[in-house]
Amino acid sequence: VVLRVDSATDADGVAIPGFTGQKELSFRCCEGDVCDAIEGAARSMKRHEQCLVTCKAPWKVQEPKLGLGKVSFPEVVLGLTMVSFSKVEDNTLPETIQEQWEDTIEERIELALNRKEVASKLFKAKRFEMALDAYNKVFLTLGRIDQMREDLMEGIADLILTLELNKAACFLQLNDPSSALASANK
Protein backbone atom coordinates (compact mmCIF):
# COMPACT_ATOMS: atom_id res chain seq x y z
CA VAL A 1 0.00 0.00 0.00
CA VAL A 2 1.12 3.53 -0.72
CA LEU A 3 -1.01 5.96 1.23
CA ARG A 4 -0.47 9.70 1.54
CA VAL A 5 -1.16 11.43 4.83
CA ASP A 6 -2.24 14.92 3.83
CA SER A 7 -3.05 16.39 7.23
CA ALA A 8 -3.21 15.73 10.96
CA THR A 9 -5.38 18.16 12.92
CA ASP A 10 -7.33 18.39 16.13
CA ALA A 11 -11.15 18.55 16.13
CA ASP A 12 -11.02 22.30 15.43
CA GLY A 13 -8.83 21.90 12.34
CA VAL A 14 -5.61 23.09 14.01
CA ALA A 15 -2.48 21.19 12.93
CA ILE A 16 -1.17 18.70 15.47
CA PRO A 17 2.23 19.87 16.81
CA GLY A 18 5.03 17.69 15.50
CA PHE A 19 3.21 16.63 12.31
CA THR A 20 5.93 16.65 9.65
CA GLY A 21 3.57 17.55 6.82
CA GLN A 22 2.23 15.66 3.85
CA LYS A 23 3.99 12.32 3.48
CA GLU A 24 3.55 9.06 1.58
CA LEU A 25 3.77 5.88 3.59
CA SER A 26 4.53 2.58 1.93
CA PHE A 27 3.56 -0.49 3.95
CA ARG A 28 2.00 -3.95 3.92
CA CYS A 29 -1.48 -4.17 5.35
CA CYS A 30 -2.17 -6.30 8.42
CA GLU A 31 1.43 -6.36 9.61
CA GLY A 32 1.37 -3.43 12.02
CA ASP A 33 3.83 -1.29 10.06
CA VAL A 34 1.77 1.88 10.60
CA CYS A 35 -0.52 3.16 13.35
CA ASP A 36 -3.90 1.53 13.84
CA ALA A 37 -5.92 4.46 12.45
CA ILE A 38 -4.01 4.47 9.14
CA GLU A 39 -4.03 0.67 8.93
CA GLY A 40 -7.77 0.51 9.48
CA ALA A 41 -8.53 3.17 6.88
CA ALA A 42 -6.21 1.65 4.28
CA ARG A 43 -8.01 -1.69 4.38
CA SER A 44 -11.23 -0.24 3.01
CA MET A 45 -10.00 2.54 0.71
CA LYS A 46 -9.96 2.41 -3.07
CA ARG A 47 -7.21 3.70 -5.33
CA HIS A 48 -7.14 7.55 -5.42
CA GLU A 49 -9.84 7.77 -2.76
CA GLN A 50 -9.54 10.50 -0.14
CA CYS A 51 -10.96 10.35 3.36
CA LEU A 52 -10.93 11.99 6.75
CA VAL A 53 -10.39 9.65 9.69
CA THR A 54 -11.54 10.98 13.06
CA CYS A 55 -9.93 9.12 15.92
CA LYS A 56 -10.89 9.57 19.57
CA ALA A 57 -8.20 7.22 20.88
CA PRO A 58 -4.91 9.17 20.70
CA TRP A 59 -2.74 6.05 20.90
CA LYS A 60 -4.23 4.83 17.59
CA VAL A 61 -2.72 7.76 15.68
CA GLN A 62 0.75 7.67 17.17
CA GLU A 63 2.96 7.32 14.11
CA PRO A 64 6.61 8.34 14.47
CA LYS A 65 7.07 8.42 10.67
CA LEU A 66 4.75 11.45 10.69
CA GLY A 67 6.18 13.16 13.76
CA LEU A 68 3.24 11.89 15.79
CA GLY A 69 5.15 9.83 18.35
CA LYS A 70 3.19 11.32 21.25
CA VAL A 71 -0.36 12.50 20.74
CA SER A 72 -2.34 13.91 23.64
CA PHE A 73 -5.33 15.44 21.86
CA PRO A 74 -8.68 13.82 22.66
CA GLU A 75 -9.61 13.80 18.97
CA VAL A 76 -7.36 13.70 15.91
CA VAL A 77 -8.47 14.01 12.29
CA LEU A 78 -6.21 12.52 9.60
CA GLY A 79 -6.60 13.46 5.94
CA LEU A 80 -5.63 10.46 3.81
CA THR A 81 -5.31 9.66 0.11
CA MET A 82 -4.86 6.11 -1.22
CA VAL A 83 -2.13 6.48 -3.83
CA SER A 84 -1.82 2.84 -4.88
CA PHE A 85 -1.92 -0.71 -3.67
CA SER A 86 -1.18 -4.12 -5.03
CA LYS A 87 -1.76 -7.67 -3.95
CA VAL A 88 1.40 -9.31 -2.68
CA GLU A 89 1.49 -13.04 -3.25
CA ASP A 90 3.01 -14.06 0.06
CA ASN A 91 1.26 -13.57 3.41
CA THR A 92 -2.00 -12.12 2.06
CA LEU A 93 -5.52 -13.42 1.98
CA PRO A 94 -6.67 -14.85 -1.34
CA GLU A 95 -8.87 -12.62 -3.48
CA THR A 96 -11.55 -15.26 -3.79
CA ILE A 97 -12.63 -18.44 -2.06
CA GLN A 98 -11.75 -20.38 -5.22
CA GLU A 99 -8.19 -19.04 -5.10
CA GLN A 100 -7.88 -20.18 -1.49
CA TRP A 101 -8.77 -23.75 -2.41
CA GLU A 102 -6.18 -23.78 -5.19
CA ASP A 103 -3.45 -23.67 -2.53
CA THR A 104 -2.35 -26.98 -1.07
CA ILE A 105 -3.25 -27.63 2.55
CA GLU A 106 0.44 -27.42 3.44
CA GLU A 107 0.66 -23.95 1.85
CA ARG A 108 -2.42 -22.81 3.75
CA ILE A 109 -1.01 -24.11 7.04
CA GLU A 110 2.31 -22.36 6.42
CA LEU A 111 0.52 -19.10 5.60
CA ALA A 112 -1.68 -19.51 8.69
CA LEU A 113 1.39 -19.97 10.90
CA ASN A 114 3.00 -16.84 9.40
CA ARG A 115 -0.19 -14.88 10.07
CA LYS A 116 -0.27 -16.18 13.64
CA GLU A 117 3.25 -14.83 14.19
CA VAL A 118 2.18 -11.41 12.88
CA ALA A 119 -0.83 -11.47 15.22
CA SER A 120 1.39 -12.39 18.16
CA LYS A 121 3.72 -9.47 17.41
CA LEU A 122 0.75 -7.12 17.29
CA PHE A 123 -0.48 -8.45 20.64
CA LYS A 124 2.94 -7.97 22.23
CA ALA A 125 2.93 -4.40 20.91
CA LYS A 126 -0.43 -3.91 22.70
CA ARG A 127 -2.28 -3.42 19.42
CA PHE A 128 -5.11 -5.66 20.53
CA GLU A 129 -7.78 -4.80 17.92
CA MET A 130 -5.33 -5.42 15.09
CA ALA A 131 -4.12 -8.62 16.75
CA LEU A 132 -7.70 -9.85 17.03
CA ASP A 133 -8.29 -9.12 13.37
CA ALA A 134 -5.06 -10.93 12.47
CA TYR A 135 -6.05 -14.00 14.51
CA ASN A 136 -9.39 -14.06 12.66
CA LYS A 137 -7.50 -13.99 9.35
CA VAL A 138 -5.65 -17.14 10.41
CA PHE A 139 -9.01 -18.92 10.62
CA LEU A 140 -9.94 -17.64 7.15
CA THR A 141 -6.62 -18.85 5.79
CA LEU A 142 -7.12 -22.35 7.15
CA GLY A 143 -10.59 -22.67 5.66
CA ARG A 144 -12.73 -25.69 6.49
CA ILE A 145 -10.80 -27.95 8.80
CA ASP A 146 -13.29 -30.80 8.57
CA GLN A 147 -11.89 -31.50 5.09
CA MET A 148 -8.26 -31.77 6.19
CA ARG A 149 -6.24 -34.94 6.12
CA GLU A 150 -6.21 -37.01 9.29
CA ASP A 151 -2.41 -36.73 9.69
CA LEU A 152 -2.71 -32.92 9.98
CA MET A 153 -5.70 -32.77 12.32
CA GLU A 154 -3.83 -32.98 15.65
CA GLY A 155 -1.54 -30.06 14.77
CA ILE A 156 -4.46 -28.05 13.41
CA ALA A 157 -6.49 -28.73 16.57
CA ASP A 158 -3.59 -27.42 18.68
CA LEU A 159 -3.29 -24.34 16.46
CA ILE A 160 -7.02 -23.62 16.72
CA LEU A 161 -6.93 -23.95 20.51
CA THR A 162 -4.01 -21.51 20.67
CA LEU A 163 -5.80 -19.08 18.35
CA GLU A 164 -8.99 -19.12 20.41
CA LEU A 165 -7.07 -18.55 23.65
CA ASN A 166 -5.10 -15.72 22.05
CA LYS A 167 -8.36 -14.18 20.83
CA ALA A 168 -9.71 -14.48 24.39
CA ALA A 169 -6.65 -12.60 25.67
CA CYS A 170 -7.28 -9.85 23.11
CA PHE A 171 -10.92 -9.58 24.17
CA LEU A 172 -9.87 -9.31 27.82
CA GLN A 173 -7.47 -6.48 26.96
CA LEU A 174 -10.32 -4.77 25.09
CA ASN A 175 -12.62 -5.07 28.14
CA ASP A 176 -14.94 -7.55 26.45
CA PRO A 177 -15.12 -10.43 28.96
CA SER A 178 -18.16 -12.12 27.38
CA SER A 179 -16.39 -12.45 24.01
CA ALA A 180 -13.26 -13.62 25.86
CA LEU A 181 -15.29 -16.33 27.56
CA ALA A 182 -16.91 -17.36 24.26
CA SER A 183 -13.48 -17.71 22.59
CA ALA A 184 -12.00 -19.58 25.54
CA ASN A 185 -14.90 -22.04 25.54
CA LYS A 186 -14.68 -22.94 21.83
N, C-alpha and C positions, 0 to 999 in steps of 0.2 A: 504494500500500500504506500502511495505517496499522497500525503494529506498536508494541506497548507493551513497553518494557524494564522488567521488574519488579524485577530484581536483578542485581548483578554482584559475585560473590564469588570467593575463591580456592578451592582444592580442599577446604579444611577448613570452608567455609561462612562465612568471615570477609569482611565487605564490603571491596571494593577501595577503597583511599584515593582520594579525588577523585570517586568516583561520585556524581552529583548527585541520585540517587534516581529513583523511578519516573517514566518519561517516555514520551510517545507520539512516535514518529517517523513522519513522512509523507514517502514517497519513491517514486520510480519504480524498479522492479526492473531490473537489468542495466545500470544507468548509473553505478554506482560512487558513489552519493550517500551511502551508509553503509558502515561497515566490512564486511570480507569475511565475518565470522562471522554478522552479522545478515542480510546479503544472501543468503548461502547458505541460512540457515534459512527466510527468508521465501519463497523459491521453492517450498518443498515443504509449507508450512503451509496448513491450512484455516481458514476463518473461525471465530473464537472458540477455536481450538486453543491450548493452552499447551504449552511445551516447555522443557527445559533443554539448553543448548548448552555442551558442554565443549570448550574450545579450548586446545591445547597449543602454539600458536604465538602469543605475545603480540601481535605486530604485526597479527594478524587481528582483534583486538578493540579496537584503538585507534580510539576514536570521540569526538572533541572535543565533540560535542553532548551527550554523557553525562558529561563530565568525565574521560574516559578517553583523554586525549591521549598520555600515556606510561604504558605498562603493562609492568612488569618481572617479574610473577609467572609461573612456569613453566606454570601451569594456571589458566585463568579459566572460571568457570561463569556463563553468562548465563541469566536466567529471562525468557522471552519469551511474549507473548500476541498472536496475530493479531487485531487489532480489526476490520479490514475491508480489502477490496481490490476493485478494479474493473479491467476491461480498458480500456486506453486505446487509441483507434483508431490513433494515429500511433506509429510506432517500436516496435511489439510484434509478437510472432509471432502468426500466425493461430491460432485455436482448433482448427481442423481442417484436414486436407489440402485438402478441398473448398474451404474459404474461401480458402486460399492461391491456388488456381487461378482463383478469381474475379477476382483482381487482374490488371491488365494487366502484361505483361512490363516495361514502362517503370516502373510503380509498384513492382514487385518490385526492380528494379535501383536505383531511388532509395532504397528502404528499406534495401537491402543496403549501399549506400554510406553511409547514415546510421549503420548499425550498425557498419560498419568504422571510422568516425570515433570512435565510442564506445569500441570495442576499442582503438584506438590511444591514446586518452587514458588508458585503464586501464593499458596497457603503460607509458606514460611515467610514470605514478604508481607503477610497480613493483608493480602488482597483477596478477601474471602469470597466476594461476589464473583470475581473472575475465576477463582479456583473452583467454585461450585459449577460454574458454566463449563469449565474445562473438564471436570469429572463427568458431567453429563455428556460431553462430546465423546468421551471414552466409550460410554454405553452405545452411542450411535455408531461408532466405528466398529464395535464388535458385531453389531447386528443381532440376529436371532441366534441365541445360544443353543436352543433345542435342536438345531440342525448341525451342530458341530460333532466332529468325530469323537468317539468314546475316549481315545487316548489323550485328548486335549481337555476333557471336561473337568478333571480335578484341578488343573492349573487355572482354568477359567473360573471355576467356582471360588477359588482362593482370591483371584483378582476382583471378582464381583463383591465378595465380602469386604475386601479392603476398600474398594471404591465407595460402598455404602457407608462404611464407618467414617471414611474421610469426608463424605458429604455431610454426615451427621455432625462432625466436628465443625464444618463450615457453618451449618445452620445454627449451632450453639454460639459461635462467634458473632453471628448476625442476629442474635436474640430471637431465634425462632425455635423454641424447644419442641413444639409439636411436630414440626418437620424433621427435627433431629431424631426424635423418637421413631417416627415413621421410617426414616432411612435405617436406623439402627436395628429395627425389627424386621427388615426385609431379608 
